[in-house]
Amino acid sequence: MRLVFAVLQCEDAEPLLRDFAEIRVAATQIEGDAAVGAGGLAAIIVGVEDDRVEDVLTLIQARARDRTRQIEPLRPLGERAEFWVPGPSERTAGGASVYVLSVRQFERIGYA
């Protein structure tokens, strides 16, 4: 058994969870605070048999897409700023960080 831990953009999380439900893979989204969630990130955990890991990774790759975002610059606080970009700039976001871990033991206690 494997544990797949994926960190991806919040916009990609719901569609990915629906994809997992369609192939009957149980997944859990962890609600974040400053570590995950504040930057528009979601963490999804999937426990899956070894032979289904590739299916899970394929769905993550299909949903976790790159996107470009407009970032508004912060105005300088003082009179002089040594470096200041006067207009918005583009930044690439998206994709996913995925960890696949071996699971030595799994137990379900109640429904969680």
C-alpha positions as CSV (number, residue, x, y, z in Angstrom):
1,M,0.0,0.0,0.0
2,R,1.1,3.6,-0.8
3,L,0.3,7.0,0.6
4,V,0.2,9.7,-2.1
5,F,0.5,13.2,-0.7
6,A,-0.1,16.0,-3.2
7,V,0.2,19.8,-2.7
8,L,-1.5,21.7,-5.5
9,Q,-3.5,24.8,-6.3
10,C,-6.9,25.1,-4.6
11,E,-8.6,25.5,-8.0
12,D,-7.4,22.1,-9.0
13,A,-8.4,20.3,-5.8
14,E,-12.2,19.9,-6.3
15,P,-12.0,18.6,-9.9
16,L,-9.3,16.2,-8.8
17,L,-11.4,14.9,-5.9
18,R,-14.3,14.3,-8.4
19,D,-11.9,12.4,-10.7
20,F,-10.8,10.2,-7.8
21,A,-14.4,9.4,-6.9
22,E,-15.1,8.4,-10.5
23,I,-12.4,5.7,-10.3
24,R,-13.4,4.8,-6.7
25,V,-10.2,6.0,-5.0
26,A,-10.8,7.5,-1.6
27,A,-9.0,10.8,-1.0
28,T,-9.0,13.4,1.8
29,Q,-8.3,17.1,1.4
30,I,-6.6,18.7,4.4
31,E,-7.8,22.1,5.3
32,G,-4.9,24.4,5.7
33,D,-3.8,27.4,7.7
34,A,-0.6,29.4,7.1
35,A,1.3,26.3,5.9
36,V,-1.2,25.1,3.3
37,G,-4.2,27.2,2.2
38,A,-3.1,30.7,2.7
39,G,-1.2,30.8,-0.6
40,G,-4.1,29.2,-2.5
41,L,-2.7,25.7,-1.9
42,A,-4.5,22.4,-1.1
43,A,-3.1,19.2,0.3
44,I,-4.7,15.9,-0.8
45,I,-3.9,12.5,0.7
46,V,-4.7,9.3,-1.0
47,G,-4.2,5.8,0.3
48,V,-4.0,3.3,-2.6
49,E,-2.8,-0.2,-3.4
50,D,0.6,-0.3,-5.3
51,D,-1.0,-1.2,-8.6
52,R,-3.2,1.9,-8.6
53,V,-0.5,4.5,-7.9
54,E,0.1,5.2,-11.6
55,D,-3.7,5.9,-12.0
56,V,-3.6,8.4,-9.2
57,L,-0.4,10.1,-10.5
58,T,-1.9,10.3,-14.0
59,L,-5.0,12.1,-12.7
60,I,-2.9,14.6,-10.7
61,Q,-0.8,15.3,-13.7
62,A,-3.9,15.9,-15.8
63,R,-5.5,18.3,-13.2
64,A,-2.5,20.2,-11.7
65,R,-1.8,22.6,-14.6
66,D,0.3,25.6,-14.8
67,R,-1.3,29.0,-15.0
68,T,-0.2,32.6,-15.2
69,R,-1.3,35.2,-12.6
70,Q,-1.1,39.0,-12.5
71,I,0.8,40.2,-9.5
72,E,0.3,43.8,-8.4
73,P,3.4,45.3,-6.9
74,L,3.6,46.8,-3.4
75,R,4.1,50.5,-3.4
76,P,7.3,51.7,-1.7
77,L,6.7,52.9,1.9
78,G,9.4,55.6,2.0
79,E,10.1,58.4,-0.3
80,R,12.8,56.5,-2.2
81,A,12.8,52.9,-3.3
82,E,15.9,51.4,-4.7
83,F,13.9,48.8,-6.7
84,W,10.3,49.2,-7.6
85,V,8.3,47.8,-10.5
86,P,5.6,50.4,-11.3
87,G,3.2,48.0,-13.0
88,P,1.8,44.5,-12.6
89,S,3.9,41.5,-13.5
90,E,3.1,38.0,-14.5
91,R,4.0,35.0,-12.3
92,T,3.6,31.3,-13.1
93,A,1.8,29.2,-10.6
94,G,0.3,25.7,-10.5
95,G,1.6,22.2,-10.9
96,A,1.9,20.0,-7.9
97,S,4.4,18.6,-5.5
98,V,3.7,14.9,-5.0
99,Y,5.1,12.4,-2.5
100,V,4.6,8.7,-2.7
101,L,5.3,6.9,0.5
102,S,5.3,3.2,1.5
103,V,2.7,2.4,4.2
104,R,3.6,-0.3,6.7
105,Q,0.2,-0.4,8.3
106,F,-3.2,1.0,7.7
107,E,-6.2,0.9,9.9
108,R,-9.6,2.5,9.6
109,I,-11.2,3.5,12.9
110,G,-14.8,4.6,12.4
111,Y,-15.3,6.8,9.4
112,A,-12.8,9.6,8.8
